[in-house]
Amino acid sequence: MITKLSQVIDLVKSKPQKRLVAAFANDDHTIEAVNHAVELNIVDAILVGDEDMIYQVCKQLNIAPNKFTIIHEPDEAKAANKCCDLINQGEADILMKGALSTDKYMRAILNKERGLCPQNATLTHIAVFENPAYHKLLIVGDCAIIPAPDLKQKQIILQQIIKTAKAIGISRPKVAIIAATEQISAGMAACVDAAILAKMADRGQISGALIDGPLSLDVAVDEEAAQIKKMTGEVAGDADGLLFPNIESGNVFYKACTKFNKAEVGAFLAGARVPCVLSSRGDSSLTKLYSIAIAAALCD
């Protein structure tokens, strides 16, 4: 059983090395994380950004800049577009967000002429948590991109959760469709959607996982709560993945885990042509390293 994000690093080290390109990679956390990933033989790396700043940060961190291919582009929006060009030209397999703002990063990915978004694709945010209070990794969506997913979008998020689980070595993930209650309440859209998705899984319309819902969060992750509420089934109390009904619940869960419980996390944007590392500019270099490892695991 995979229980630690460090095990994801061990997993990808056994696979063919991928090439990462980091957009506006001028900050110490990005360069430190990319350097660590290069040293672990997870990726080769291209840094696109202000060359002088990159050299300065490398000097401060005592990192040899010749470990990377460095492309000078001091404008953050142009740096992001350049990264997308390199991926579309087959020069890189993973996109990573550096010190640029999320809106400029997303604009580059969504650019109709130069971006990375296939026609009619749905982009979603997937996070993998190592929570000290839980006995294994938890794969969660969507915490940052889709405000109020409809049933079709929830199905896409669910499929990305399953895909991520399999990529990091969970052969038959258990996924809980989260609502405020495990009871099927017709007046709550989250419950109705969860019941539909669970039935779709029962009928084989969604495959590759054990899926149950609606489940309240306590029932999904706490075996004792599941027993008290008489919830049977293989998912209750032992979920590998959580599909949240809206961005508020997912985002609050994300921040509660990281701020109150000091959970480690890796996160990326799914649905583009390549995995896109999407972490906050304030995230630690370790969070960014884990995000790189998860993205590398997802590369075909």
Buried (B, 14 or more C-beta within 10 A) or exposed (E): EBEEBBBBBEBBEEEEBBBBBBBBBBBBBBBBBBBBBBEBEBBBBBBBBBBEBBEBBBEEEEBEBEBBBBBEBEBBBBBBBBBBBBBBEEEBBBBBBBBBBBEBBBBBBBBEEBBBBEEEBBBBBBBBBBBEEBEBBBBBBBBBBBEEBEEEBBBBBBBBBBBBBBBBBBEEBBBBBBBBBBEBBEEBBBBBBBBBBBEBBEEEEBEBBBBBBBBBBBBBBBEEBBEEBEBEBEBBBBBBBBBBBBBEBBBEBBEEBBEEEEBBBBBBBBBBBBBBBBBBBEBBBBBBBBBBBBBBBBBE
